[in-house]
C-alpha cells in the first residue's frame, strides 16, 4: 500500500512537471518562435497561453517593445580633419520576430555594432560646421542607413539622435574667439547704422531750419533756458552771428 502511494505521488509530480513544461504564457508585448525538432513551427505565437510538447518543442521569446540603445562615444575624424568624440542614441524595435531569430544570431548586439560603425562613417563624411548646424539632417541620414541595413533582420529603426559632441579644448577656444568677434562685428554694425540714422535726421533738421531762420534763434533761446534751470554759477554760451549782424552793418 505504501509502495502504491509512493508511486502515485511520483506520477503526480511527473505530471505537474510535464504540465509546467507544456504551458507557456506570453505577455501582450511578447511573441514566441517555436522550434519543433529544430524546425520552425509556423508563425510566431502569442500573446496568451501557449502549449508545447515537452522535450520536442523549444520556444524563444522576442519582445516587441521599443529598445533605447545608447551608442558609446566614438572617435570621429570629420571631413575637415577635426577629431571629435561623439555618442548617439538609437530607438528601434522588432517588427518580424521570425527574422529577428533566424536571420541574425543576436539582433541586439548586431544592431549595436552596426550603429557604431554607421555613426563613424556618416560623421566622417561631414564637416564640423555641418555637425553643429545641420544636426537634424545628419540624424535623418543615420536613421535611413540603419533602417535599410536592419530591415532583413526584422528590425525597424524609428529614430537616431546624435546626443553629445565633445570638442577638443583648442577648438572650443577658437570657436569662443569666433563668437566674440561676431558679436563685436554686430555691435559695430548696429552702432554705424545708428550714426547714419542720426546724421540723416540732423541733415533733415538743418534743411528745415535753413528755410526758417527764426527757428534757429528760438532753438538757441530754448537752450539758454534749459541751461539757466541748472545750478551753474557761470554760463558760457556762444553768440550767434545772426544777432550781431545788424550792429556790424551799422558800424560799416
C-alpha positions as protocol buffer text, in pm:
chain_id: "A"
residue {
  index: 1
  type: UNK
  ca { x: 0 y: 0 z: 0 }
}
residue {
  index: 2
  type: UNK
  ca { x: 284 y: 235 z: 84 }
}
residue {
  index: 3
  type: UNK
  ca { x: 456 y: 150 z: -246 }
}
residue {
  index: 4
  type: UNK
  ca { x: 134 y: 228 z: -432 }
}
residue {
  index: 5
  type: UNK
  ca { x: 104 y: 563 z: -256 }
}
residue {
  index: 6
  type: UNK
  ca { x: 465 y: 644 z: -333 }
}
residue {
  index: 7
  type: UNK
  ca { x: 417 y: 562 z: -700 }
}
residue {
  index: 8
  type: UNK
  ca { x: 104 y: 776 z: -716 }
}
residue {
  index: 9
  type: UNK
  ca { x: 290 y: 1071 z: -568 }
}
residue {
  index: 10
  type: UNK
  ca { x: 570 y: 1020 z: -818 }
}
residue {
  index: 11
  type: UNK
  ca { x: 323 y: 1013 z: -1109 }
}
residue {
  index: 12
  type: UNK
  ca { x: 157 y: 1333 z: -984 }
}
residue {
  index: 13
  type: UNK
  ca { x: 491 y: 1509 z: -952 }
}
residue {
  index: 14
  type: UNK
  ca { x: 595 y: 1400 z: -1303 }
}
residue {
  index: 15
  type: UNK
  ca { x: 258 y: 1514 z: -1438 }
}
residue {
  index: 16
  type: UNK
  ca { x: 296 y: 1854 z: -1278 }
}
residue {
  index: 17
  type: UNK
  ca { x: 647 y: 1892 z: -1419 }
}
residue {
  index: 18
  type: UNK
  ca { x: 526 y: 1797 z: -1766 }
}
residue {
  index: 19
  type: UNK
  ca { x: 234 y: 2040 z: -1735 }
}
residue {
  index: 20
  type: UNK
  ca { x: 469 y: 2321 z: -1640 }
}
residue {
  index: 21
  type: UNK
  ca { x: 690 y: 2236 z: -1937 }
}
residue {
  index: 22
  type: UNK
  ca { x: 389 y: 2226 z: -2171 }
}
residue {
  index: 23
  type: UNK
  ca { x: 228 y: 2553 z: -2071 }
}
residue {
  index: 24
  type: UNK
  ca { x: 388 y: 2891 z: -2150 }
}
residue {
  index: 25
  type: UNK
  ca { x: 228 y: 3231 z: -2103 }
}
residue {
  index: 26
  type: UNK
  ca { x: 336 y: 3522 z: -2320 }
}
residue {
  index: 27
  type: UNK
  ca { x: 270 y: 3886 z: -2235 }
}
residue {
  index: 28
  type: UNK
  ca { x: 99 y: 4128 z: -2470 }
}
residue {
  index: 29
  type: UNK
  ca { x: 433 y: 4269 z: -2589 }
}
residue {
  index: 30
  type: UNK
  ca { x: 593 y: 3925 z: -2643 }
}
residue {
  index: 31
  type: UNK
  ca { x: 591 y: 3675 z: -2925 }
}
residue {
  index: 32
  type: UNK
  ca { x: 726 y: 3321 z: -2924 }
}
residue {
  index: 33
  type: UNK
  ca { x: 911 y: 3150 z: -3207 }
}
residue {
  index: 34
  type: UNK
  ca { x: 858 y: 2772 z: -3164 }
}
residue {
  index: 35
  type: UNK
  ca { x: 1108 y: 2516 z: -3293 }
}
residue {
  index: 36
  type: UNK
  ca { x: 990 y: 2154 z: -3319 }
}
residue {
  index: 37
  type: UNK
  ca { x: 1279 y: 1918 z: -3360 }
}
residue {
  index: 38
  type: UNK
  ca { x: 1489 y: 2207 z: -3495 }
}
residue {
  index: 39
  type: UNK
  ca { x: 1232 y: 2331 z: -3748 }
}
residue {
  index: 40
  type: UNK
  ca { x: 1023 y: 2646 z: -3715 }
}
residue {
  index: 41
  type: UNK
  ca { x: 661 y: 2565 z: -3631 }
}
residue {
  index: 42
  type: UNK
  ca { x: 460 y: 2818 z: -3835 }
}
residue {
  index: 43
  type: UNK
  ca { x: 436 y: 3184 z: -3749 }
}
residue {
  index: 44
  type: UNK
  ca { x: 533 y: 3327 z: -3409 }
}
residue {
  index: 45
  type: UNK
  ca { x: 278 y: 3256 z: -3136 }
}
residue {
  index: 46
  type: UNK
  ca { x: 126 y: 3478 z: -2871 }
}
residue {
  index: 47
  type: UNK
  ca { x: 27 y: 3659 z: -2672 }
}
residue {
  index: 48
  type: UNK
  ca { x: -152 y: 3443 z: -2418 }
}
residue {
  index: 49
  type: UNK
  ca { x: -139 y: 3071 z: -2340 }
}
residue {
  index: 50
  type: UNK
  ca { x: 92 y: 2851 z: -2548 }
}
residue {
  index: 51
  type: UNK
  ca { x: 101 y: 2468 z: -2533 }
}
residue {
  index: 52
  type: UNK
  ca { x: 426 y: 2288 z: -2610 }
}
residue {
  index: 53
  type: UNK
  ca { x: 526 y: 1925 z: -2641 }
}
residue {
  index: 54
  type: UNK
  ca { x: 790 y: 1859 z: -2374 }
}
residue {
  index: 55
  type: UNK
  ca { x: 1135 y: 1758 z: -2495 }
}
residue {
  index: 56
  type: UNK
  ca { x: 1029 y: 1821 z: -2856 }
}
residue {
  index: 57
  type: UNK
  ca { x: 927 y: 2186 z: -2877 }
}
residue {
  index: 58
  type: UNK
  ca { x: 1152 y: 2478 z: -2784 }
}
residue {
  index: 59
  type: UNK
  ca { x: 1030 y: 2838 z: -2764 }
}
residue {
  index: 60
  type: UNK
  ca { x: 1230 y: 3161 z: -2799 }
}
residue {
  index: 61
  type: UNK
  ca { x: 1066 y: 3477 z: -2669 }
}
residue {
  index: 62
  type: UNK
  ca { x: 1101 y: 3808 z: -2853 }
}
residue {
  index: 63
  type: UNK
  ca { x: 996 y: 4146 z: -2712 }
}
residue {
  index: 64
  type: UNK
  ca { x: 817 y: 4386 z: -2947 }
}
residue {
  index: 65
  type: UNK
  ca { x: 878 y: 4693 z: -2730 }
}
residue {
  index: 66
  type: UNK
  ca { x: 1099 y: 4978 z: -2847 }
}
residue {
  index: 67
  type: UNK
  ca { x: 1460 y: 4938 z: -2740 }
}
residue {
  index: 68
  type: UNK
  ca { x: 1657 y: 5250 z: -2646 }
}
residue {
  index: 69
  type: UNK
  ca { x: 2022 y: 5181 z: -2723 }
}
residue {
  index: 70
  type: UNK
  ca { x: 2292 y: 5424 z: -2610 }
}
residue {
  index: 71
  type: UNK
  ca { x: 2579 y: 5417 z: -2860 }
}
residue {
  index: 72
  type: UNK
  ca { x: 2913 y: 5451 z: -2674 }
}
residue {
  index: 73
  type: UNK
  ca { x: 3134 y: 5755 z: -2756 }
}
residue {
  index: 74
  type: UNK
  ca { x: 3311 y: 5708 z: -3087 }
}
residue {
  index: 75
  type: UNK
  ca { x: 3632 y: 5874 z: -3209 }
}
residue {
  index: 76
  type: UNK
  ca { x: 3542 y: 6052 z: -3533 }
}
residue {
  index: 77
  type: UNK
  ca { x: 3759 y: 6249 z: -3776 }
}
residue {
  index: 78
  type: UNK
  ca { x: 3542 y: 6490 z: -3974 }
}
residue {
  index: 79
  type: UNK
  ca { x: 3596 y: 6580 z: -4339 }
}
residue {
  index: 80
  type: UNK
  ca { x: 3783 y: 6897 z: -4231 }
}
residue {
  index: 81
  type: UNK
  ca { x: 4025 y: 6692 z: -4013 }
}
residue {
  index: 82
  type: UNK
  ca { x: 3879 y: 6770 z: -3671 }
}
residue {
  index: 83
  type: UNK
  ca { x: 3896 y: 6488 z: -3414 }
}
residue {
  index: 84
  type: UNK
  ca { x: 3578 y: 6452 z: -3206 }
}
residue {
  index: 85
  type: UNK
  ca { x: 3416 y: 6217 z: -2960 }
}
residue {
  index: 86
  type: UNK
  ca { x: 3050 y: 6165 z: -3049 }
}
residue {
  index: 87
  type: UNK
  ca { x: 2783 y: 5946 z: -2896 }
}
residue {
  index: 88
  type: UNK
  ca { x: 2424 y: 5887 z: -3000 }
}
residue {
  index: 89
  type: UNK
  ca { x: 2103 y: 5712 z: -2902 }
}
residue {
  index: 90
  type: UNK
  ca { x: 1912 y: 5472 z: -3130 }
}
residue {
  index: 91
  type: UNK
  ca { x: 1544 y: 5379 z: -3098 }
}
residue {
  index: 92
  type: UNK
  ca { x: 1443 y: 5051 z: -3265 }
}
residue {
  index: 93
  type: UNK
  ca { x: 1203 y: 4760 z: -3223 }
}
residue {
  index: 94
  type: UNK
  ca { x: 1136 y: 4415 z: -3365 }
}
residue {
  index: 95
  type: UNK
  ca { x: 862 y: 4407 z: -3629 }
}
residue {
  index: 96
  type: UNK
  ca { x: 922 y: 4049 z: -3751 }
}
residue {
  index: 97
  type: UNK
  ca { x: 1017 y: 3812 z: -3465 }
}
residue {
  index: 98
  type: UNK
  ca { x: 1084 y: 3524 z: -3703 }
}
residue {
  index: 99
  type: UNK
  ca { x: 1351 y: 3717 z: -3897 }
}
residue {
  index: 100
  type: UNK
  ca { x: 1500 y: 3855 z: -3576 }
}
residue {
  index: 101
  type: UNK
  ca { x: 1566 y: 3499 z: -3455 }
}
residue {
  index: 102
  type: UNK
  ca { x: 1653 y: 3320 z: -3780 }
}
residue {
  index: 103
  type: UNK
  ca { x: 1838 y: 3582 z: -3986 }
}
residue {
  index: 104
  type: UNK
  ca { x: 2079 y: 3706 z: -3718 }
}
residue {
  index: 105
  type: UNK
  ca { x: 2234 y: 3540 z: -3415 }
}
residue {
  index: 106
  type: UNK
  ca { x: 2186 y: 3827 z: -3169 }
}
residue {
  index: 107
  type: UNK
  ca { x: 1988 y: 4115 z: -3311 }
}
residue {
  index: 108
  type: UNK
  ca { x: 2060 y: 4344 z: -3013 }
}
residue {
  index: 109
  type: UNK
  ca { x: 2437 y: 4304 z: -3043 }
}
residue {
  index: 110
  type: UNK
  ca { x: 2425 y: 4324 z: -3423 }
}
residue {
  index: 111
  type: UNK
  ca { x: 2223 y: 4647 z: -3418 }
}
residue {
  index: 112
  type: UNK
  ca { x: 2460 y: 4796 z: -3160 }
}
residue {
  index: 113
  type: UNK
  ca { x: 2770 y: 4722 z: -3368 }
}
residue {
  index: 114
  type: UNK
  ca { x: 2606 y: 4849 z: -3686 }
}
residue {
  index: 115
  type: UNK
  ca { x: 2509 y: 5173 z: -3509 }
}
residue {
  index: 116
  type: UNK
  ca { x: 2870 y: 5237 z: -3405 }
}
residue {
  index: 117
  type: UNK
  ca { x: 3020 y: 5178 z: -3749 }
}
residue {
  index: 118
  type: UNK
  ca { x: 2749 y: 5379 z: -3924 }
}
residue {
  index: 119
  type: UNK
  ca { x: 2796 y: 5670 z: -3683 }
}
residue {
  index: 120
  type: UNK
  ca { x: 3169 y: 5686 z: -3757 }
}
residue {
  index: 121
  type: UNK
  ca { x: 3116 y: 5653 z: -4132 }
}
residue {
  index: 122
  type: UNK
  ca { x: 2848 y: 5920 z: -4168 }
}
residue {
  index: 123
  type: UNK
  ca { x: 3008 y: 6177 z: -3938 }
}
residue {
  index: 124
  type: UNK
  ca { x: 3344 y: 6119 z: -4104 }
}
residue {
  index: 125
  type: UNK
  ca { x: 3192 y: 6247 z: -4429 }
}
residue {
  index: 126
  type: UNK
  ca { x: 3055 y: 6563 z: -4265 }
}
residue {
  index: 127
  type: UNK
  ca { x: 3233 y: 6882 z: -4164 }
}
residue {
  index: 128
  type: UNK
  ca { x: 3233 y: 7028 z: -3814 }
}
residue {
  index: 129
  type: UNK
  ca { x: 3001 y: 7312 z: -3916 }
}
residue {
  index: 130
  type: UNK
  ca { x: 2752 y: 7065 z: -4063 }
}
residue {
  index: 131
  type: UNK
  ca { x: 2764 y: 6856 z: -3747 }
}
residue {
  index: 132
  type: UNK
  ca { x: 2687 y: 7161 z: -3532 }
}
residue {
  index: 133
  type: UNK
  ca { x: 2433 y: 7335 z: -3754 }
}
residue {
  index: 134
  type: UNK
  ca { x: 2267 y: 7055 z: -3955 }
}
residue {
  index: 135
  type: UNK
  ca { x: 2210 y: 6803 z: -3678 }
}
residue {
  index: 136
  type: UNK
  ca { x: 1859 y: 6711 z: -3797 }
}
residue {
  index: 137
  type: UNK
  ca { x: 1977 y: 6620 z: -4147 }
}
residue {
  index: 138
  type: UNK
  ca { x: 2257 y: 6402 z: -4008 }
}
residue {
  index: 139
  type: UNK
  ca { x: 2015 y: 6227 z: -3770 }
}
residue {
  index: 140
  type: UNK
  ca { x: 1777 y: 6156 z: -4057 }
}
residue {
  index: 141
  type: UNK
  ca { x: 2059 y: 6017 z: -4271 }
}
residue {
  index: 142
  type: UNK
  ca { x: 2175 y: 5788 z: -3989 }
}
residue {
  index: 143
  type: UNK
  ca { x: 1819 y: 5663 z: -3938 }
}
residue {
  index: 144
  type: UNK
  ca { x: 1774 y: 5583 z: -4308 }
}
residue {
  index: 145
  type: UNK
  ca { x: 2103 y: 5389 z: -4331 }
}
residue {
  index: 146
  type: UNK
  ca { x: 2042 y: 5187 z: -4015 }
}
residue {
  index: 147
  type: UNK
  ca { x: 1682 y: 5112 z: -4108 }
}
residue {
  index: 148
  type: UNK
  ca { x: 1786 y: 4989 z: -4453 }
}
residue {
  index: 149
  type: UNK
  ca { x: 2055 y: 4757 z: -4316 }
}
residue {
  index: 150
  type: UNK
  ca { x: 1844 y: 4615 z: -4030 }
}
residue {
  index: 151
  type: UNK
  ca { x: 1533 y: 4553 z: -4239 }
}
residue {
  index: 152
  type: UNK
  ca { x: 1645 y: 4195 z: -4336 }
}
residue {
  index: 153
  type: UNK
  ca { x: 1667 y: 4121 z: -3962 }
}
residue {
  index: 154
  type: UNK
  ca { x: 1307 y: 4226 z: -3898 }
}
residue {
  index: 155
  type: UNK
  ca { x: 1422 y: 4540 z: -3713 }
}
residue {
  index: 156
  type: UNK
  ca { x: 1267 y: 4886 z: -3757 }
}
residue {
  index: 157
  type: UNK
  ca { x: 1488 y: 5182 z: -3660 }
}
residue {
  index: 158
  type: UNK
  ca { x: 1249 y: 5465 z: -3581 }
}
residue {
  index: 159
  type: UNK
  ca { x: 1486 y: 5739 z: -3467 }
}
residue {
  index: 160
  type: UNK
  ca { x: 1855 y: 5823 z: -3426 }
}
residue {
  index: 161
  type: UNK
  ca { x: 1980 y: 6123 z: -3229 }
}
residue {
  index: 162
  type: UNK
  ca { x: 2338 y: 6249 z: -3202 }
}
residue {
  index: 163
  type: UNK
  ca { x: 2342 y: 6321 z: -2830 }
}
residue {
  index: 164
  type: UNK
  ca { x: 2676 y: 6478 z: -2744 }
}
residue {
  index: 165
  type: UNK
  ca { x: 2972 y: 6618 z: -2939 }
}
residue {
  index: 166
  type: UNK
  ca { x: 3294 y: 6651 z: -2739 }
}
residue {
  index: 167
  type: UNK
  ca { x: 3517 y: 6916 z: -2898 }
}
residue {
  index: 168
  type: UNK
  ca { x: 3893 y: 6948 z: -2825 }
}
residue {
  index: 169
  type: UNK
  ca { x: 3995 y: 7232 z: -2593 }
}
residue {
  index: 170
  type: UNK
  ca { x: 4178 y: 7426 z: -2865 }
}
residue {
  index: 171
  type: UNK
  ca { x: 3872 y: 7403 z: -3090 }
}
residue {
  index: 172
  type: UNK
  ca { x: 3648 y: 7531 z: -2810 }
}
residue {
  index: 173
  type: UNK
  ca { x: 3877 y: 7831 z: -2759 }
}
residue {
  index: 174
  type: UNK
  ca { x: 3883 y: 7905 z: -3133 }
}
residue {
  index: 175
  type: UNK
  ca { x: 3504 y: 7888 z: -3153 }
}
residue {
  index: 176
  type: UNK
  ca { x: 3473 y: 8117 z: -2849 }
}
residue {
  index: 177
  type: UNK
  ca { x: 3700 y: 8375 z: -3016 }
}
residue {
  index: 178
  type: UNK
  ca { x: 3499 y: 8347 z: -3336 }
}
residue {
  index: 179
  type: UNK
  ca { x: 3174 y: 8401 z: -3148 }
}
residue {
  index: 180
  type: UNK
  ca { x: 3320 y: 8704 z: -2965 }
}
residue {
  index: 181
  type: UNK
  ca { x: 3442 y: 8855 z: -3293 }
}
residue {
  index: 182
  type: UNK
  ca { x: 3098 y: 8801 z: -3445 }
}
residue {
  index: 183
  type: UNK
  ca { x: 2932 y: 8981 z: -3152 }
}
residue {
  index: 184
  type: UNK
  ca { x: 3175 y: 9274 z: -3185 }
}
residue {
  index: 185
  type: UNK
  ca { x: 3105 y: 9294 z: -3558 }
}
residue {
  index: 186
  type: UNK
  ca { x: 2731 y: 9307 z: -3499 }
}
residue {
  index: 187
  type: UNK
  ca { x: 2773 y: 9575 z: -3232 }
}
residue {
  index: 188
  type: UNK
  ca { x: 2980 y: 9791 z: -3468 }
}
residue {
  index: 189
  type: UNK
  ca { x: 2727 y: 9748 z: -3748 }
}
residue {
  index: 190
  type: UNK
  ca { x: 2441 y: 9847 z: -3518 }
}
residue {
  index: 191
  type: UNK
  ca { x: 2638 y: 10150 z: -3394 }
}
residue {
  index: 192
  type: UNK
  ca { x: 2716 y: 10256 z: -3752 }
}
residue {
  index: 193
  type: UNK
  ca { x: 2354 y: 10221 z: -3853 }
}
residue {
  index: 194
  type: UNK
  ca { x: 2254 y: 10438 z: -3555 }
}
residue {
  index: 195
  type: UNK
  ca { x: 2506 y: 10706 z: -3656 }
}
residue {
  index: 196
  type: UNK
  ca { x: 2375 y: 10701 z: -4011 }
}
residue {
  index: 197
  type: UNK
  ca { x: 2017 y: 10744 z: -3899 }
}
residue {
  index: 198
  type: UNK
  ca { x: 2116 y: 11026 z: -3662 }
}
residue {
  index: 199
  type: UNK
  ca { x: 2307 y: 11203 z: -3940 }
}
residue {
  index: 200
  type: UNK
  ca { x: 2006 y: 11177 z: -4169 }
}
residue {
  index: 201
  type: UNK
  ca { x: 1779 y: 11327 z: -3903 }
}
residue {
  index: 202
  type: UNK
  ca { x: 2026 y: 11610 z: -3834 }
}
residue {
  index: 203
  type: UNK
  ca { x: 2052 y: 11687 z: -4203 }
}
residue {
  index: 204
  type: UNK
  ca { x: 1674 y: 11698 z: -4229 }
}
residue {
  index: 205
  type: UNK
  ca { x: 1655 y: 11930 z: -3926 }
}
residue {
  index: 206
  type: UNK
  ca { x: 1923 y: 12158 z: -4071 }
}
residue {
  index: 207
  type: UNK
  ca { x: 1735 y: 12179 z: -4401 }
}
residue {
  index: 208
  type: UNK
  ca { x: 1415 y: 12275 z: -4220 }
}
residue {
  index: 209
  type: UNK
  ca { x: 1591 y: 12539 z: -4008 }
}
residue {
  index: 210
  type: UNK
  ca { x: 1760 y: 12688 z: -4313 }
}
residue {
  index: 211
  type: UNK
  ca { x: 1417 y: 12757 z: -4458 }
}
residue {
  index: 212
  type: UNK
  ca { x: 1306 y: 12940 z: -4138 }
}
residue {
  index: 213
  type: UNK
  ca { x: 1598 y: 13135 z: -3979 }
}
residue {
  index: 214
  type: UNK
  ca { x: 1387 y: 13237 z: -3679 }
}
residue {
  index: 215
  type: UNK
  ca { x: 1356 y: 12874 z: -3575 }
}
residue {
  index: 216
  type: UNK
  ca { x: 1732 y: 12865 z: -3514 }
}
residue {
  index: 217
  type: UNK
  ca { x: 1708 y: 13164 z: -3279 }
}
residue {
  index: 218
  type: UNK
  ca { x: 1415 y: 13007 z: -3097 }
}
residue {
  index: 219
  type: UNK
  ca { x: 1614 y: 12687 z: -3054 }
}
residue {
  index: 220
  type: UNK
  ca { x: 1905 y: 12892 z: -2922 }
}
residue {
  index: 221
  type: UNK
  ca { x: 1684 y: 13068 z: -2666 }
}
residue {
  index: 222
  type: UNK
  ca { x: 1537 y: 12734 z: -2561 }
}
residue {
  index: 223
  type: UNK
  ca { x: 1885 y: 12601 z: -2499 }
}
residue {
  index: 224
  type: UNK
  ca { x: 1967 y: 12905 z: -2282 }
}
residue {
  index: 225
  type: UNK
  ca { x: 1651 y: 12842 z: -2083 }
}
residue {
  index: 226
  type: UNK
  ca { x: 1748 y: 12479 z: -2020 }
}
residue {
  index: 227
  type: UNK
  ca { x: 2096 y: 12582 z: -1908 }
}
residue {
  index: 228
  type: UNK
  ca { x: 1958 y: 12851 z: -1675 }
}
residue {
  index: 229
  type: UNK
  ca { x: 1746 y: 12597 z: -1488 }
}
residue {
  index: 230
  type: UNK
  ca { x: 2061 y: 12422 z: -1365 }
}
residue {
  index: 231
  type: UNK
  ca { x: 2258 y: 12541 z: -1063 }
}
residue {
  index: 232
  type: UNK
  ca { x: 2550 y: 12694 z: -1254 }
}
residue {
  index: 233
  type: UNK
  ca { x: 2744 y: 12992 z: -1123 }
}
residue {
  index: 234
  type: UNK
  ca { x: 2898 y: 13072 z: -1460 }
}
residue {
  index: 235
  type: UNK
  ca { x: 2745 y: 13019 z: -1801 }
}
residue {
  index: 236
  type: UNK
  ca { x: 2945 y: 13049 z: -2121 }
}
residue {
  index: 237
  type: UNK
  ca { x: 2748 y: 13047 z: -2440 }
}
residue {
  index: 238
  type: UNK
  ca { x: 2831 y: 13138 z: -2799 }
}
residue {
  index: 239
  type: UNK
  ca { x: 2670 y: 13440 z: -2955 }
}
residue {
  index: 240
  type: UNK
  ca { x: 2523 y: 13370 z: -3298 }
}
residue {
  index: 241
  type: UNK
  ca { x: 2647 y: 13597 z: -3574 }
}
residue {
  index: 242
  type: UNK
  ca { x: 2291 y: 13647 z: -3688 }
}
residue {
  index: 243
  type: UNK
  ca { x: 2223 y: 13851 z: -3374 }
}
residue {
  index: 244
  type: UNK
  ca { x: 2531 y: 14068 z: -3427 }
}
residue {
  index: 245
  type: UNK
  ca { x: 2485 y: 14122 z: -3799 }
}
residue {
  index: 246
  type: UNK
  ca { x: 2266 y: 14441 z: -3772 }
}
residue {
  index: 247
  type: UNK
  ca { x: 2523 y: 14609 z: -3544 }
}
residue {
  index: 248
  type: UNK
  ca { x: 2812 y: 14513 z: -3771 }
}
residue {
  index: 249
  type: UNK
  ca { x: 2629 y: 14654 z: -4073 }
}
residue {
  index: 250
  type: UNK
  ca { x: 2562 y: 14984 z: -3891 }
}
residue {
  index: 251
  type: UNK
  ca { x: 2930 y: 15012 z: -3793 }
}
residue {
  index: 252
  type: UNK
  ca { x: 3036 y: 14956 z: -4152 }
}
